[in-house]
Amino acid sequence: MEMKKIACGVLFAAASMTAVMAAEEAGAPAPGPSSSAAAALPALGSLVGASLVKRKKKEEEILFQENGSLLLEELIASSGGIYNPIRTFSSHQILQATNHFDWNYVISEDRFVWYKGLIENRRVLIKKFQDCSLFDADNFYRDIAVSSLMSSHKNALKLLGCCLEFPHPVLVCEYPENGALNCVRRAREGATRPFPWKVRLKIAKEIAEAVTYLHTQFPRTIIHRDLKLANIFLDENWTAKLSSFSLSIPIPEGETGVNDMACRTSSYIEPDYLNTGFVTENVDIYSLGIIMLILLTGKSEYTSEVAVYLPVLPVYVGKLLDRGLLTKVIDPSMLESVSDDGIPEHLRLQMEAFIELAFRCVKFKQGEKVLHMIDVARELKKIEKTYLTPQTVLVRLETDPSLSSEELL
């Protein structure tokens, strides 16, 4: 602090002396103490301002180089050396788009904050990590690398680029018009416009397809490890978009899993992983099974009805089904119409098959065949198509007469 005072004193004295010498050369009387100070202030302000700008620029350059080096390492490791170039945005663009990370721009929050913004006249979603909420296993660079790899899939949130000029990289993604699934679900509770069953089934199917792609399409199987409503976004057509790969982890070739720290990011975590830290494909399958039950029941992570956290949700659903109370299980707001006889037959069959598959995902019944995510995706696609009503088939045919009989079903 004392050194700063001395430095400022030297700058102030130098500026004052310059003003005195300039006045003498012009033949004017030398300015007194007050006029010398007035003349020195603008010069001092300019010097200090230029120094701060230069220092900030230097810090941003250092961060860009450090983050860029770590990102390159992760890109090579995650993709086997083959990856697409990733666009970089400046800190100025990010700050301008979010009004300096204004809380009024936030659309969702978890271990990171999602901000809406506008860059080059395009609406974007900007992701900033929060230091206070992060796990040691959170890998910002892997989030960027895997997001880039997944961006070609229609059910992954497309990465547009990143900014490396902050202490933690900031991601820039496409803007999903209907927001995060956890926020949408909360908004639907008590809302006049229901969140239809066919959309919920479609979301489950699309997320299963996205995770299947993550598990099967790269040199090594990648486990997401953080499947939950907050990491699923919906576009203007209610198409599901999977995001947030900072906890994703690759499984070594020839192995069925990998040891790592167990990260409790939600209340629905695969029990074996939670107890041992051993990450397998089952971690994602279990989380998807719980998500399916949430979509069906409309229950939040903690409700007075269930009175327990979500790992017991299958028990709650199972007991009601044993008593033949399917109507007590489902979220009534998702049905467009319910007759006096109850749930329409084609919907009841869909829901029963959906629940059975969810139970298999969470291993509710012992001794059943072990599922892979690709099996779950296929089953959900089959459930979606098998129980179509004649009216639905007719509408699809009118929309696209070129559809084959297999495509119609």
N, C-alpha and C positions, 0 to 999 in steps of 0.2 A: 504493500500500500504506500509506504514512504517513497519507494522508487518511482511509483506512478506520479506522486505529487511533484517530485523533483523534475521528472521528464516534462510534465505539463508546465512547470515554471520556466524551464529552459525554452520551450516552444513559445510561451507567452512573451518572454524577454526578447527573443530573437525577432518576433513579429513587431514588437514595439520599437526596437532599434531600427528596423527597416523603415518604419513609418517616419521616424525622426530624420534619418538620412535623406529620405525622399523629399521631405519638406525643405531641408536646408539647401538641397541641390536646386530646388525650384525658387529659392529666394524667399520663401514664406517663413514666418516665424515657426520655430519648432513647436509641435503640439505639446500641450501640458499633459499631465498624467491621465486626466479623464479622456481627452481626445485620443491619446495613444492607445488606451485600452479599447476604445470604440473601434479604432482602425484595426486592432489586432484580432478582435473576435471573429469576424468573417473568415479571415485567413486561418485561424485556429480551427474553426468549425469545419472548413474544407479539408484541412489536413487530417483531422480526426475521422471525418466521414470517409475519406479515401482510404485511410488505414484500415477501418473496419470492413469496408467492402473488399479490400484486398485480402484481409485475413479470412473472411467468410468464403471467398472464392478458393483460397488455398485449401481450407478445410474440406470443401466440397470435392476438390480434385483428389485429395487424399482418400476420402471416403469412396469416391467413384473407383479409384484404383484398387483399394482393398476389397470392396464388395465385388467388383468385377472379376478379380482374381479368384475369389472363393466361388462365385457363380460359375465361372468357366470350369473349375474343377468338378463341381456338382453336375454340370451339363454333360461332361465327358463320362463321369461315373454312371449317371442315370440312363444315358442313351447309347452307351457303347461307342461314343465318339461321333455319332451321327445325329445332328440336331439342327433345328432351324434357327436362323438369326433372330435375336430378340431385340425389339426396338427399345431404346431408352428415352425417357422423358426427363426434363430438367426439374430441379426443385422448384424453380419459379413457376413452371406449368402446373405442378401439383398444388402448390400453395394458392395459386390464383384460382384453380378449379374448385378447391374446397374452402375458399375464403379463409386460408390459414388454419385448416382443420377445425372449422366452425362446427360446434355440436349440433346446430340446426340442420346441417347437411348429412347427419348420420341416419342410415336406414336400418342398420343391424349392428349388434355388438356381441362379442364373445371374448376370446383371448386377443382378438384383433377387432378393429373398428372398420366398418364399411361406410364410406362416404359417397354420396352421389356428387357428380361434378360434370363439367363441360370442358372438353379440350378440342380445339380446332373445330368448333361448332358440332361436336359429337358428344352425346350423353355417354358417360362412362361411370364405372363403379371402381372406387379407389380403396385399396386395402392397406391399413396401417396397423402394425403389431403394437401391442401394449406390453411394456416391460414388466409391469406388476402381475400380469396374468399368464406369463409364458412358462412352459415346461422346459426342462433342460434338453429334452428330446426335440423340441421345436426347431426345425431347420428351414430358415427363410429361403435359402438358396435352392433347397429341394422343392419347396413350394413353387418357386418360379420354374424350375426345370421340369417337374412333372406336369404342372399346369400347361406348359408349352407343348409337351408330348401329347397331352390329352385334348388340346384345343381343336384337333381335327374331328373329334367325336361330337356328334350333335347334342349329346346329353352331358357335356362338360362345359363349364363356364369358360368362355374363350378369353385367353390372355392376349391383351393388346400390346403389352410392354411393361416396363418397370422403371423405377427411378432409383439410382444407386447413390444419390447424393445426401442421403439421410443415414443416421447410425444403423438403422435396420432398413433393408430394401422395402420399397413401397410398390405394390402391384397395381396395374391399371388393367381393368377387364371390361368386357362388354356389359352393357346396362340391362339387367333383367327387369322388365316393366312391372312385374307383379311381386317383386321383392323376395325375401327369404321365407322358406316354408313355415318356420316357427312363427314369424310375424303374421303371415297370411292366416294360419290356423287360429291364432289368437283373435285376429280381426273378424274371423267368421263366427266366433262364438257369440250368439245373440244377434248376429247380423241378419238383415232381411234377405240378402242374396246367399243361398246355400253354396257350399263347396261340394259339388256333386260326387257321387260314388264313382262314376266312370272316370272322373279326373283323378281321384285318389288311386284307383287301380292303375291308371296310366302312369302316374308318378312312380309308384312302386316298380312297375315294369321297366321304366326308363332308367331309374337309378341302378337296378340290377344289371341292365345292359351296359351302363357306363362302368360299373365296377368289374364286370366280366372283362371288358376291354382292358382295364387296368391290370387285371390278374393274368391276362393271356397274351397280350400283343407286344410285349417288350422282352429284351434279352433275359430279364429275370422277372419273376412274379413280384408285383408291387402290391403291398397291402395298404389300404387307405388308413385304417386304424382310428378314424375320427368321424365315422358315419353318424350323422344326427340331423335333425330338422334344420338347425341353424346353418348347416353347410350345404343345404339344397336350395337353389333359387328357381324361380319360375318366370319364364318370359311372357310376352303378351299373349301367346297362344296356350299358356299353361304347360308348356314343355319344361320338363325338369332339367336343371343344370347343376351338376355336381361340382363342388369347389373345395378349396382348402386342403392342400396336400403336405402341409408342413410336418405332420407326424407320420407320413407315409414311409414305409420301410421295405427295401427289396429283400427277398429271400434268396440266399445263396443257391447257385445251381446244384441240383441233385439233392437238396434238403427240403424238408416239409415245413420248416419254420426257422425262426431265428430268436435268440434271447435278447431282450432289451428291457428297459424299465417300463413298468405298467403305468400308463397315464390315464387317470380318471377324468376324462373330459366331459362325461355325462353320467347319468345314473343308470345307463344300460350298457354294461361292458361284459364281454364274454367271461364267465367265471374262471375258467382255467387260465386265461391270460392274466386276469386280475391277481390270481394267487401265485402265478409262477413267473410272469413277465415273458412267457414264450409266445411269440407272435406267429399265428398261422392264418390260413384262409378263413378259418372258423370265426375269427375276430370280426371280420366284415359281415359274414353270413348271419351271425347272431344279432349284430346291430341292425341289419336290414329287417330281420324278423320282428324285432321290437318296433321299428319304424312302421312296419306293416300293421301291427296291432294298434299303434297310435292312430294311424290313418283311418282304420276301421272304427275304432271306439270313440275317437275325438278326445281321449283322456290326455291331460297334461302330465308333466313328469311327477306331479304330486297332486292328488285330489282327495277330497273328503270321502268320496265314495270308495275309492280303492284303498285309501288310508295307508298305502305303502308305496315305496319307490317302484319303478317300472320292472325290475327283475321279477316281481311277483305278478305283473300284469297277465302273463299267460295263465296263472292259477286262477285269477279273478275271472278271466274269459272262459276258461275250461269249466268252472263250476256252474256258470250261467248256462253254458251249452248243454251240460249234463242234465239240466232241469228243463231243457227245451225252450230257453228264453233268449233266442237270437235277437229279438227286438229290444231286449234290455242291454245287449252287448253293443250294438251299433250306435253310431252317432245319428240321431234322427234327422238332423239338419241336412244330411247329404242325400236324402231321398227326395226326388222331385215329386213323387206322389206315393202314398201308401193307401191301399184299399182297405175296406172293412175286414177283409180276410187276412190282412197283414202284408208282409213284404211280397211283391210279385215273384212268381216262381223262378224266372230266369235270374233275377237278382239274388234270390236266396241261395241258389245253386252256386253262383259266383262267389258269394261271401263265405259260404261253407268251405269251398275249395281253397279260398284265399286264407282262411283261418287255419285250415289243416296244413297248408304250406308254411305259414308263419310259425306254427308249432314245431314243424320239422326243422326250421332254421334255428330255433332256440333250444332244440333237443328236449322238448317238453315231454315227449314219450320216449322211454328208453328202448334201445335195440333197433331203432329204425336205421335205414341205409344213410350213410354219410353223404351229405350234399356238397356239391361244388357250386360256385356262384353261377356258372354257366347253366347248371341244372335249374337253379331258381329262376333265372331269366327266361328259360324255355317254358317252365311251368306257368309263369305269370302271363306269358304271351298266349299260351294255350287257354288259360282261364279267361282271358280277355276276349278271345275269339269263339270259344266253344259254346258259350251261352248267349249268343246274340239272338235277339227277337227277330221274327220275319220283317217287322217294320224297319229295324235297324239295317238289315241286309238290303232291303229295297232302297233306303236312303243312300247307302254307300254305292249301290249300283247306279242310281240316278246321278250321283256326284261324279262317278268315274266308270263309264260303261265298259272300259277296257279291262276291268278287274276280272281275273280268272276265278273259278269256283273256289280254289284253294285260298286265294287272296281274300275273297269275301268272308271266308270263315277263319 
